[in-house]
Amino acid sequence: MGKAPQEQKKMTFEKALAKLESLVERIESGEVPLEESIEKYAEGTKLIQQCRRILDAAEQKIQLLAKGEAGEAEPAGELAEPADE
């Protein structure tokens, strides 16, 4: 069916978004049978959650950078892997 949860965790924002756009196009085309459309919809909701986790982690990093000592931005390191909810 879809990718294993471990593989989805490693998916970049850009790849997840591209896959989501592809799923939407296939569903909207009307050429996908109903049952497959439901499966694609479920996969799409997981991709949306993944994108949100990645964006949340990026927002946290930006906030850390903005809160540097003496008002100066400081590197906060690499983006943390999004935690499962």
Kinemage of the C-alpha trace (Angstrom):
@kinemage 1
@onewidth
@group {chain A} dominant
@subgroup {mainchain}
@vectorlist {calphas} color= white
{ca met a 1} P 0.000 0.000 0.000
{ca gly a 2} L 1.825 3.211 1.157
{ca lys a 3} L 5.232 3.779 2.617
{ca ala a 4} L 6.120 2.414 6.007
{ca pro a 5} L 5.920 4.966 8.851
{ca gln a 6} L 9.745 4.973 9.223
{ca glu a 7} L 10.175 5.868 5.558
{ca gln a 8} L 7.555 8.619 5.796
{ca lys a 9} L 9.414 10.196 8.740
{ca lys a 10} L 12.489 10.638 6.522
{ca met a 11} L 10.489 12.212 3.693
{ca thr a 12} L 11.372 15.852 3.107
{ca phe a 13} L 8.729 18.559 3.048
{ca glu a 14} L 9.196 19.010 -0.687
{ca lys a 15} L 8.807 15.300 -1.429
{ca ala a 16} L 5.754 14.992 0.825
{ca leu a 17} L 4.136 18.028 -0.795
{ca ala a 18} L 4.863 16.762 -4.312
{ca lys a 19} L 3.386 13.361 -3.448
{ca leu a 20} L 0.327 15.041 -1.938
{ca glu a 21} L -0.172 17.151 -5.066
{ca ser a 22} L 0.099 14.021 -7.202
{ca leu a 23} L -2.505 12.234 -5.084
{ca val a 24} L -4.901 15.164 -5.357
{ca glu a 25} L -4.483 15.290 -9.132
{ca arg a 26} L -5.231 11.569 -9.447
{ca ile a 27} L -8.324 11.790 -7.246
{ca glu a 28} L -9.614 14.898 -9.016
{ca ser a 29} L -9.090 13.319 -12.436
{ca gly a 30} L -12.069 11.062 -11.796
{ca glu a 31} L -10.191 8.117 -13.292
{ca val a 32} L -9.469 6.487 -9.919
{ca pro a 33} L -12.057 3.993 -8.631
{ca leu a 34} L -13.878 4.961 -5.432
{ca glu a 35} L -12.084 2.450 -3.205
{ca glu a 36} L -8.687 3.600 -4.449
{ca ser a 37} L -9.747 7.241 -4.007
{ca ile a 38} L -10.506 6.528 -0.352
{ca glu a 39} L -7.074 4.927 0.101
{ca lys a 40} L -5.405 7.887 -1.627
{ca tyr a 41} L -7.368 10.299 0.587
{ca ala a 42} L -6.155 8.480 3.720
{ca glu a 43} L -2.577 8.597 2.430
{ca gly a 44} L -3.011 12.300 1.693
{ca thr a 45} L -4.133 13.072 5.241
{ca lys a 46} L -0.975 11.369 6.554
{ca leu a 47} L 1.150 13.442 4.179
{ca ile a 48} L -0.573 16.631 5.387
{ca gln a 49} L 0.243 15.685 8.981
{ca gln a 50} L 3.868 15.031 7.994
{ca cys a 51} L 4.107 18.426 6.275
{ca arg a 52} L 2.630 20.142 9.328
{ca arg a 53} L 5.153 18.444 11.645
{ca ile a 54} L 8.025 19.542 9.421
{ca leu a 55} L 6.711 23.111 9.248
{ca asp a 56} L 6.206 23.194 13.029
{ca ala a 57} L 9.820 22.078 13.549
{ca ala a 58} L 11.026 24.761 11.111
{ca glu a 59} L 8.965 27.406 12.908
{ca gln a 60} L 10.493 26.387 16.248
{ca lys a 61} L 13.985 26.692 14.772
{ca ile a 62} L 13.183 30.146 13.390
{ca gln a 63} L 11.884 31.225 16.796
{ca leu a 64} L 15.109 30.005 18.412
{ca leu a 65} L 17.168 31.909 15.878
{ca ala a 66} L 15.156 35.060 16.531
{ca lys a 67} L 15.678 34.751 20.302
{ca gly a 68} L 19.492 34.775 20.203
{ca glu a 69} L 21.442 36.389 23.009
{ca ala a 70} L 21.615 40.182 22.924
{ca gly a 71} L 18.966 40.221 20.225
{ca glu a 72} L 21.264 38.616 17.664
{ca ala a 73} L 20.232 35.577 15.685
{ca glu a 74} L 22.197 32.459 16.538
{ca pro a 75} L 22.315 29.153 14.699
{ca ala a 76} L 20.157 26.612 16.476
{ca gly a 77} L 21.544 23.516 14.768
{ca glu a 78} L 19.850 21.146 12.421
{ca leu a 79} L 16.091 20.807 12.218
{ca ala a 80} L 14.944 18.158 14.641
{ca glu a 81} L 13.104 15.158 13.313
{ca pro a 82} L 9.364 15.739 13.767
{ca ala a 83} L 7.952 13.800 16.704
{ca asp a 84} L 5.085 11.403 16.167
{ca glu a 85} L 1.814 12.648 17.542
